[in-house]
Amino acid sequence: MKGYVFHAPGRSAWEEVPDPAVEEPGDAIVRVDAVTICGTDLHILKGDVPEVRPGTVLGHEAVGEIVETGGDVRTVRPGDRVLVSCISACGRCGYCREGVYGQCRGGGGWILGHLVDGTQAEYVRVPYADLSVYPLPGAVANEDAVLLADVFPTAYEVGVLNGRVRPGDTVVVVGAGPVGLAAIATARLFGPERVVAVDVAASRLQAAKEFGAEAVADAGEGPEQLIADLTGGLGADVVVEAVGVPETFELCARVVRPGGHLANVGVHGAPATLHLEDLWIKNVTITTGLVDTRSTPALLRMAAAGRLPTRRLVTHTFPLDHMQEAYDVFGNAAETGALKVVLGVPQHEVVPVHPTV
């Protein structure tokens, strides 16, 4: 088969790789029908995630069909259409028993496209399939479902739930990329008074308005003053950092109110300064985290009911073998306007209908 292989920082290719096979009784082999690219994949290509070994197939999000299972798999079988989660869960360790699957110590956690071959390929081996894939309802199309593998659970759990968004809050989301937009959409499920989006790109600020932000601010033009004006000088109840650079984290720390929550979602490749000389007295709660995907079943139900704007995040689609083109488009989002790119979505042929005489 073919897969998108990381060789070294700045070096990757769509190339022939060995077909995956069942290695453990809990494995499933999935034929990939739709896959997407994550900002974390870009961090890997930059060298920000040194645990990824050269020769690893990238990717940790997919929708596909089960083609083979190990002898211990009970919840899915060949022919099932499934969502492949970005997190694998052994189900036995202490963290998994608490639903903290992202910290699995039994061989799971974030392993696909990180510690083992991932989903950006024609087929993928999914360990611990019983807890790591989800049967999909027919009402959820591939383009929608693939966004529930990582983007929406990450925004919802690490941003909105960790940030403890409540009715009447002022929520500031710094970074209006895919995760930031999903954070805006899912924060609104809790009835905040307002959501403010901060970004440097005018196109993403416009997208933030479409996803429900009542106010937007250019990160280069002093968003602190706008946030102060909107909150009577107090600051935001919840601030979600969805970029992953020192400047945005430090901006978040400046605009959170006393007693507020700062939820870091961004993947940081460089140190950020924690200004405890300012924060020690403010009773601020700072959370970090990797998604656990425990919310995936609920998000799937909401997607099936039309409650999540998943499809609106997809700006570009490609055949699966156009992986490098998709990376180029996604990696140059400032020029291309890309939010999420989806590959492998079936191209439906239009069949003309000729009326009978």
Backbone hydrogen bonds, N-H to C=O, Kabsch-Sander energy under -0.5 kcal/mol:
donor,donor_aa,acceptor,acceptor_aa,energy
3,G,15,E,-2.4
4,Y,120,Q,-2.7
5,V,3,G,-0.8
5,V,13,A,-3.3
6,F,56,T,-2.8
7,H,8,A,-0.5
7,H,11,R,-2.6
8,A,11,R,-1.7
10,G,45,L,-1.9
11,R,8,A,-3.1
13,A,5,V,-1.8
15,E,3,G,-2.6
15,E,13,A,-0.7
17,V,1,M,-2.6
27,D,24,E,-2.1
28,A,126,V,-1.5
29,I,68,E,-2.9
30,V,28,A,-0.5
30,V,124,V,-2.6
31,R,65,E,-3.0
32,V,30,V,-0.6
32,V,122,E,-2.1
33,D,63,V,-2.7
34,A,63,V,-2.1
35,V,343,L,-2.1
36,T,61,E,-0.7
37,I,341,V,-0.8
41,D,38,C,-0.8
42,L,38,C,-1.1
43,H,39,G,-1.7
44,I,40,T,-2.3
45,L,41,D,-2.2
46,K,42,L,-1.4
47,G,43,H,-0.7
47,G,44,I,-1.3
48,D,43,H,-2.6
52,V,49,V,-1.9
53,R,51,E,-0.6
55,G,6,F,-3.7
56,T,6,F,-0.7
56,T,53,R,-1.5
58,L,4,Y,-2.6
62,A,84,V,-1.2
63,V,34,A,-2.5
64,G,82,V,-2.2
65,E,31,R,-1.8
66,I,80,D,-2.7
67,V,29,I,-3.0
68,E,29,I,-1.3
70,G,27,D,-2.9
72,D,25,P,-1.9
73,V,25,P,-0.7
73,V,70,G,-1.3
79,G,66,I,-3.0
80,D,77,R,-2.2
82,V,64,G,-3.0
82,V,80,D,-0.5
83,L,134,Y,-2.5
84,V,62,A,-3.0
84,V,82,V,-0.5
85,S,83,L,-0.7
85,S,132,S,-2.1
86,C,149,A,-2.0
88,S,109,G,-2.6
97,R,93,C,-2.2
98,E,94,G,-0.8
98,E,95,Y,-0.8
99,G,96,C,-1.7
100,V,95,Y,-2.7
101,Y,99,G,-1.1
103,Q,100,V,-1.5
104,C,101,Y,-1.8
109,G,88,S,-4.0
110,W,102,G,-0.6
111,I,109,G,-1.3
113,G,116,V,-1.7
114,H,111,I,-2.2
114,H,116,V,-0.6
115,L,111,I,-2.1
116,V,111,I,-2.5
118,G,57,V,-2.1
119,T,59,G,-1.1
120,Q,58,L,-2.6
121,A,119,T,-2.6
122,E,2,K,-1.8
124,V,30,V,-2.0
126,V,28,A,-3.3
126,V,124,V,-0.6
129,A,26,G,-2.9
131,L,128,Y,-1.4
132,S,128,Y,-0.7
132,S,129,A,-0.8
133,V,129,A,-1.5
134,Y,83,L,-2.1
136,L,81,R,-2.4
140,V,137,P,-1.8
141,A,139,A,-0.7
144,D,141,A,-0.6
145,A,141,A,-3.0
146,V,142,N,-2.5
147,L,144,D,-1.0
148,L,145,A,-2.2
149,A,146,V,-1.2
152,F,147,L,-2.2
154,T,150,D,-3.0
155,A,151,V,-2.4
156,Y,152,F,-2.6
157,E,153,P,-3.0
158,V,154,T,-1.7
159,G,154,T,-1.0
159,G,155,A,-0.7
160,V,155,A,-2.1
161,L,156,Y,-3.3
162,N,157,E,-1.9
163,G,159,G,-1.4
164,R,161,L,-0.9
165,V,160,V,-1.7
168,G,191,G,-2.4
169,D,166,R,-1.9
171,V,169,D,-0.6
171,V,194,R,-2.4
172,V,238,V,-2.8
173,V,171,V,-0.5
173,V,196,V,-3.1
174,V,172,V,-0.6
174,V,240,V,-2.9
175,G,173,V,-0.8
175,G,198,V,-3.3
181,L,177,G,-2.9
182,A,178,P,-2.2
183,A,179,V,-2.2
184,I,180,G,-2.1
185,A,181,L,-2.3
186,T,182,A,-2.4
187,A,183,A,-2.3
188,R,184,I,-1.5
189,L,186,T,-0.9
190,F,187,A,-2.0
191,G,188,R,-1.2
193,E,169,D,-1.4
194,R,169,D,-1.7
196,V,171,V,-3.2
197,A,215,A,-2.3
198,V,173,V,-2.5
199,D,217,A,-1.8
202,A,200,V,-0.5
205,L,201,A,-1.9
206,Q,202,A,-2.1
207,A,203,S,-1.9
208,A,204,R,-2.3
209,K,205,L,-1.7
210,E,206,Q,-1.7
211,F,207,A,-1.6
212,G,209,K,-1.1
213,A,208,A,-2.6
214,E,195,V,-1.5
215,A,195,V,-1.6
217,A,197,A,-2.2
219,A,199,D,-2.3
221,E,218,D,-2.1
222,G,219,A,-0.5
225,Q,222,G,-1.1
226,L,222,G,-0.7
227,I,223,P,-2.3
228,A,224,E,-2.3
229,D,225,Q,-2.6
230,L,226,L,-2.2
231,T,227,I,-1.2
232,G,229,D,-0.7
233,G,228,A,-3.3
234,L,231,T,-1.5
236,A,255,V,-2.9
237,D,170,T,-1.3
238,V,170,T,-1.8
239,V,261,H,-2.6
240,V,172,V,-3.0
241,E,239,V,-0.6
241,E,263,A,-2.3
242,A,174,V,-2.8
242,A,240,V,-0.7
249,F,245,V,-1.8
250,E,246,P,-2.4
251,L,247,E,-1.8
252,C,248,T,-2.2
253,A,249,F,-2.0
254,R,250,E,-1.2
255,V,251,L,-1.5
256,V,252,C,-1.0
257,R,236,A,-2.9
259,G,282,K,-2.8
260,G,257,R,-2.2
261,H,237,D,-2.5
262,L,285,T,-3.0
263,A,239,V,-2.9
263,A,261,H,-0.6
264,N,262,L,-0.7
264,N,287,T,-2.9
265,V,241,E,-3.1
265,V,263,A,-0.6
266,G,241,E,-1.7
268,H,266,G,-0.7
269,G,244,G,-0.7
275,H,273,T,-0.8
276,L,274,L,-2.1
278,D,275,H,-1.5
279,L,275,H,-2.0
280,W,276,L,-2.2
282,K,279,L,-1.9
284,V,279,L,-0.6
285,T,260,G,-2.4
286,I,284,V,-0.6
287,T,262,L,-2.6
296,T,293,T,-1.3
299,L,295,S,-2.5
300,L,296,T,-2.7
301,R,297,P,-1.9
302,M,298,A,-2.2
303,A,299,L,-2.7
304,A,300,L,-2.5
305,A,301,R,-1.5
306,G,303,A,-1.5
307,R,302,M,-3.2
310,T,308,L,-1.7
313,L,310,T,-2.0
314,V,311,R,-1.4
315,T,313,L,-0.8
315,T,340,K,-2.1
316,H,340,K,-1.4
318,F,342,V,-2.1
322,H,319,P,-1.9
326,A,322,H,-2.3
327,Y,323,M,-2.5
328,D,324,Q,-2.4
329,V,325,E,-2.3
330,F,326,A,-2.8
331,G,327,Y,-3.1
332,N,328,D,-0.9
333,A,330,F,-0.9
335,E,332,N,-1.3
336,T,332,N,-2.5
337,G,333,A,-2.6
340,K,313,L,-1.9
342,V,316,H,-2.3
343,L,35,V,-3.3
344,G,318,F,-2.5
345,V,318,F,-0.6
348,H,346,P,-0.8
351,V,349,E,-0.6
354,H,352,P,-0.6
